[in-house]
């Protein structure tokens, strides 16, 4: 890496991972590699062997599972300060990925080669606890997905999906098309459009071309 990249990596680690001990930050600063991805670009594909663990430092990444028919099932998002738990598992066990990861926005990640994973777990307590917390958070995300599919009607799932987008993006202007939402919720565009229209009639959203304004800020 160039001196500029090294300084940027140090800044990312200081700002986004303050819990890391100084020695760990120095190690990652020396050995992690920055990768940049454009919006829409794949970071991880189904069947791919992972050679590194990913720490997200800018942008936003969407993880989803792809069905045999080519359909996509949304799982969760990764944002700055997050790590990809699945890349940790696949890299450590040298297994192929069972999910896909796509950059929703222009994204920068720090790539940590798998050869360092065992050493990091042994030498640095803050990394060990970070990995455990990452697994816990992603497990909870998956439980939420299961609960949504099993116990909520589509109108409830749509409401909580949009509410979560507002919370994560910290913006009432949600840059989401009806087709994208339908893909994330494993529904059809027609169903989502009809439910969004009902939400608009109830004063919960305002619909625009390719974006939605969230109006229920008092419920967040």
N, C-alpha and C positions, 0 to 999 in steps of 0.2 A: 504494500500500500504506500501511497505517497504521504508526505508529511501532512498534507491537507486532509487526506482520508483518516490518518491517525488521530489528528485533532478532532475531527468530526466524530469518530468512534468514541473517543474519550468523553466528548460532550454528551453523546447519546447515553453512555453508561452512567455518567454522573446524574443526568436529568431523569432518566427513565428507570434506572435500577439502583436507587440510593441504598437499598438494603444490602447490596453486594459489598463485601469487605474490600479494602484497598488492594490487597494482594490479588484478589480475584479480578478486579477491574484491570489491573496491570496485565495480568495473564491474558484476559480477553482482548485487551487493547493490542497486545503483541501478536495474537494468533487468530483472532476473528477476521473474516473477510466481508467487506461490504458488497452486496449485490443489489442492483436497482432493477425494478420491474415497472413497465408501463401499465396503465389501467387496462384491464382485460387480458393481461398476460398471465399464463399459468406458472405458478411456483412449484407445484407438485402435481403429478399425474398418477392415476390408478396404475398399479403394476410397476411403478418406478422404485428403484433402490435409492435409499436416502444416504448420502455421503456426509451430511452435516445436519446439525440442529439449527433451527431458525429462531432468531429473536427479532420481533418486529420493532422498528425504530421510527418509521414514518409511514403514513398511508393507512390502508385498511385492506384486509384479506378475508375472502369468503371461503369457507370450507363446505364442501358438499359431497354427497355420495352419488355415484352415477349408476343407474340401473342398466340391466341388459338391453333394454329398449332404447337406451340413450338418454332417458329422462334424468333429471337432476333433483336430488332431495337436499334441501338446505339444512346444515347442521348448526353452525355458529360463525361469528366473525372474530377475527384477531385484529387487535389495535396496538398502537405504540405502547411498549411496556409489557406486551404479552409474548409468550413463547408458544411454539407449535408443539403441543404434547405428543401428537402423532409422529412428528418428525423425530422427537426424542426416542420414542418407542421403536420405530422402524430402524433408526440409525443404530441404536444400541444392540438390537437383536438381529440386525442385518436382514430385515424382512422387507418385502415390497409394500408400498403404500396401498391402502384400501380406499382412499379418498382422494379428492382433487382439491387444490387450493388455487384460487384465482385472485389477482389484485383487483380490487374494486376501484381504487384510486392509484395514482403513481405511488409506489411503495419502495422503501429501502429496508433491507433486512441484514442482520449480522449473522453470518454463517460460521458455525463452530464445528470443525471437522470431527467425525465420530471417533477418531483415534484419541481424542482428549477426554471423552465422556467419562470413562471409568476413573481417570485421574482427578477430574473435577469433582466427582461425587465423593472421592476419598479425602481430598485435600481441603475442600472448602465447604464449611457447614452452611454458609448462606446459599451456595448453589444447590446443595442437597435439599434444603428446605424450600427453595424456589421451585425445584422440580416437583416435589411433593405437592406444593400448593397449586402448581400448574395442572397436575393430574386431577386434583380435587375440583378445581374450578371447571375444567372441561367435562368431568363426570357429571357435575351438577347441570351444566348446559345440556348434556345429552338426556338427563332425566327430565328436564323441562320440555325438550322436544318430544320425548315419549309421552309425557302427560298431555301435551297439546294434542297429539294425534289420537290418543286413546280416550281422553275424557272431555275434550272441548269441541263444540260445534265450530264450523268454519268461520262464522261471524265473530265468535270470541277469539279464535286464533288470529284472525285478521286485526282485530282491535289491539291485542297484546303485541302482535308483530310490529305494528306501526308505532305503538307506544315505546317499545324497546328501541326502535330506530331513532326516535326523537331523543330518548335518554342518551344513547350512545353518541349520536352526532352532535348533540347539544344545539340543534337547529330545528325550527318548526318547518323549514322547507326541505321536504324529503324528495330527493332526486330518484324517484322510483317509477318505473312504468308498470302498467297493469300486468303486462306479460312477465316482467321480472318478479313481481310479487306472486303471481300464480305459480311460477317455477319454484320459488322458495317455499311455498306452502303446499306444493304438490297438488295443485288444483288447476282449474281451467281459467283462461282469461275472461270468459263470459261470466263465470260465477263471481270472480273477484270484482269485475266491473259492476255487476249488479249489487254486490254487498257494499262497495265503496259509494255507490249512488245513495243507498239507504243511509250510510254514515253521514253523507253530506246533508241529506234531508234532516237528520237529527242534530246537525250543527257540530259534528265531531271532526270533520275535515272539510277542506275546500279543494275541489279537483281542478287541476290545470293540465295542460298538455305535457306529459312525461314527468310531472312532479305533483306532489300533494302537499298541501299545507295542513299541518296538525294543529287543531284548535283546542284540544283538551289539556292545556298546560297545567291547569289546576289539579289534575289527577296524577301528576308525575311526582 
